[in-house]
């Protein structure tokens, strides 16, 4: 039985608390009276996930027939699945996608379905490498489909591979992958790491084009999503739901399969990351010292490759299949059950220790824009109800924030950082002045389609993710960040957490209330 | 130079978490610590090859010579065990802490280093250091003696099945007054369950070496008599076997006090004196016990100053 998360009030006997700092960690001693949010412990995994998947396919949720009855000889079947951005870190084999897709293919084979295509629903993300696909899908699937050109990656810039299904009543274009739209059955296989994932967002975003995505990936939507983790109050999701319903109304039959993971995020060598500090045993302390002291002496590049090689032991905690909305309602409950932590009241200052990974730098570099996106876009939005920090409060991020970019994965990020942010950091201004030029740039488009680059517009979206936090908080301080990189983004830089807290006092006044968001594992603050 | 000023000593004294154990936040309730003592103490490590090897050294080099020095045992009846070549349950009366090392020291070689000792979980395993000490030195396993405990019984049974012999004191503790105590059925139950033979052993004189509540060790002579193995038959009731074991010890005690033939005849006639002594008041039981003082102690007493020393 896993213990729930809770809020600890720091007193004299509270040991220093762990704080991520990129490819490393720090121990913080917070002022007495500060609060630390501790996440719930990992929930129990499914004892027999393969059987659970099979049962989910046979007994679907909502208005949907069992999968075997939907499989007919001569039909066109498309199986779409989440891309490299999920889960984080990449999970140990077998990945949920492999388990589920193998089960779906078993049913398809029993039904005599020949025309099957697999599509990686990557939207405007970079394409997955063959090794990454092989890891996610397993050898059996990869070897059966990839050599015959039946394992595709969605191309949001290929007009011939897209189909415009219409406009929503809000005037939103719905343009998605043609093969998926024209199949007799589209099976979507999802991994729900956080409450934001899944639902209609899977198809309406994952298989969409820029023309379609721009309706909900914009500053206004981001500023009106309070938060992304609460679909009932998320403009991003409302837009996706409208699109999803239009897709269904257009005759696209979607059989949604959603899986959730527990938060058993790191292997045993990093077990201390998931424990409460006062429960660290001798082994945990020795591991922490060995790892943190070694990392201090490890070159950045080596440290990055060490961390990026980590495969997470998290396990499937639930699986449900059927009609999209019915499935997603259950999935969301499972995610909340794992991640929600009750918090009473907001705080003047919130501290986020940022890890080495976010959805967009798997096997890559966490560049400054992604640091901002992770802290202000993701961590800030990990709330339900109200943001953890009060309006006009201060966000303190801890990350080295190096001025470093992966030129293969993030080519447009470099220009965005050098050119756009040098001009302005205002998301509204950026959207108005620069977005279209980057989105339609032929070189970025070429790299996105043929290399492993994120789409030209992607860094804009990352900056838009920050819009709600930038609108809400009065200051952002990055502890230990590269000075120039931090200043380029319009934030302040502090050498130590103590300095950062003193700087925060200039904004929020003396003796501020402080809350540390203790991550990993992942949690959502349910702020009352 | 004082230790405080030694190089590194100051840094060591200033060490904090994570170099030291973390403190526990005052606002967090401590969960009940997982019980790793008492019957829950894990003794597997004490039966590892390394620990066994080290124990052989300690037993042969320290424990056995020391027990022989203090208790000077005379051992009878070992010939009754010659046909035995299997794990057995040794049951003995219990008067002193020295019983265990003494008995382990006189066991034939084939059992001496393959025997575990059933020790009271509440007494020998209530502190970590005590548990580790007794698990190592005498190969003790925790036995719940205050109530029935499946875990400790299962552990003993599994060890017997695995080829270990067991030394157990069915009285459940040392005698408080010198007379024997009523046997508990644990040894018999284990024998019935595992079909291992029970070897009764009567130990006389160890109370003079170190009595219960005594704080001085005295030199004395002791006698140890091994009885004939008792084998549980198919369908044997554990309570019947427990009575047989208790009766066998009575007969061995009688054999020591008289002779084998006399003891046999009394046993046949059902008039063997019970080790538990007369059912009478405390002083009469003490009176009936007599003064069983061995020759070595008698000579020691002779050298002691008389009281009052005028």
Interface residues (C-beta under 8 A of the other chain):
Chain A: X8 X9 X10 X11 X12 X13 X14 X15 X16 X27 X276 X277 X278 X279 X280 X285 X288 X289
Chain B: X16 X17 X18 X19 X21 X22 X23 X24 X25 X26 X27 X28
